[in-house]
Amino acid sequence: MENLSPTKIESMIYVIRGQKVMLDSDLADLYEVPTKRMNEQIKRNIDRFPPDFMFQLTDEEFEQLR
């Protein structure tokens, strides 16, 4: 977790569906783990997260981020 300036973190935050969100890949980078592994752990421990912790982007939303 080197060089974690507020500006760098702010650049990873997007507004989607009126909510401030971070992509799973950016969050995994912050924790220095593979995205796949992070998502596996979230799914295995989903009861530890609030109901609105994550959602799947639509194809259109994903294209707009690219």
Secondary structure by P-SEA (a helix, b strand, c coil): cccccaaaaaaacccccccccccaaaaaaaacccaaaaaaaaaaaccccccccbbbbcaaaaaaac
